[in-house]
């Protein structure tokens, strides 16, 4: 299963993706689905097994525009 980290800021979403990659988390930019109900149109996509590490990294950066996680089957 994959997880999307949804942001309201495109710049912060892209910065977070770069941050994840530097931390060894395979991530990519994807279009935010309409079902998220928020967002800038870009989300960070990664495998669910990395979710605990992603949460820790997210706490270190504290992105103001982070909206939440969306699990995708």
N, C-alpha and C positions, 0 to 999 in steps of 0.2 A: 504494500500500500504506500502511496505517496502522500506527502503533506505539503500544503502551501502556507507560507508565511505571508500574510496580506498586509500591505502598507497603504497609507493614504498619500504618501509622497513617492514619486517615481525615483527621485535622486536617492532617497534613503533605501528603497528596495534594492536598487542596483549596488549601492554601497554595502548593504548587508550580504548580498550574493558574493561580492568580492571578498568580504570578510570571512564568510563561510568557507570559500575555496582555499584561502590562505590558512585556515584552521584545519584543513584536511577533510572537509565535508563536501562531497560532490553535490553541487547545486547548480541550478540553471534558472534563467529568467523565463517566465511563461506569462501568457495573458491571464489576468484575473477573471475567473468566471463570474457571470452576472449573479449567480446564487450567493456570492459572498456579500453582496449588497453594499459594499464600500470599496474603496481602493482607487488607485491611480491608473489601473490598467495593467500593472506589472506586479507579479508576485515571485517569491523565491520558492522553487520546487526542490524537494529533497526526499530521500527515502525515510520512512517512518522510524527505522532503526536508529537514525541519527537524532531523533527528536530530543532526548535528554541533553545531548551536547549542544544542540541548537538553542535550547532554552537557556542554558548556562551562558552561551555566547551573547544571546539577546539581552540578558541581565547586565552584562558588562558594558554594553553599548547604550542601552536605554533609549532606543529610538522613539521619539515622541509620536511618530505617525504610524507605529505598529498597531494593527487592528485586531490581530488574532490569527489562529491557525484554522485551516480548513483541510479535513482529510478527504482524499480522493481514492476511490476504489480502483 
